[in-house]
Amino acid sequence: MAKDNNLIKLILNIGDNKTFFKLVHLIENLVAKVLSIVLLVLILVALADLVFVIGSNILTEPLGSINKTLIELFGLFLNILIALELLENITVYLKKHIFQVELVISTSLVAVARKIIIFDLQKYSGNDLIALGFAILALSISYWLIQRLRKK
């Protein structure tokens, strides 16, 4: 009940910059928490899907043909890792109210690496693979620069 009164006071005093930024901060936190919950649900659903796909492939596919679907399984696995990295980004934001560029770049590296791992040469051209290579190079240089600056 007291929080409701505080929120009403915040809304009524919106003209004051300090109050306005307090309201913005409150909404940012709420959005970040909702995103965390949604992402947690998504991670659990993706994990259940991965377990189901692996179980059904092991039971229905002959052992020799699992290599064909192995790349797809790696893709599903990496999707979960990327989602965990995103959750870590949100968690760090909630704790420190900053975005850690290093964490964002490492998440991006995992996402581009996933694309390279599941890359299908029949579906995409060599130019697409070259573009992914340049993305990895740019992200790696960025990560290296941030690490170097952090040491100084």
Number of C-alpha atoms within 10 A of each C-alpha: 6 7 8 9 10 11 15 12 12 18 13 12 14 15 10 11 10 12 16 16 13 15 17 12 13 13 12 15 17 13 12 17 15 12 15 19 13 13 17 15 12 14 19 13 13 17 16 12 13 19 15 12 16 16 11 11 17 13 10 10 11 9 10 7 11 15 10 9 14 14 16 15 19 15 21 20 16 19 19 19 17 20 18 16 19 19 20 16 20 22 16 15 16 17 9 10 13 11 14 13 13 17 16 15 17 17 20 19 20 17 20 16 18 20 15 16 14 16 18 12 10 7 6 10 11 10 9 13 16 11 11 17 15 12 16 19 13 14 17 16 12 16 19 13 13 14 12 10 9 9 7 5
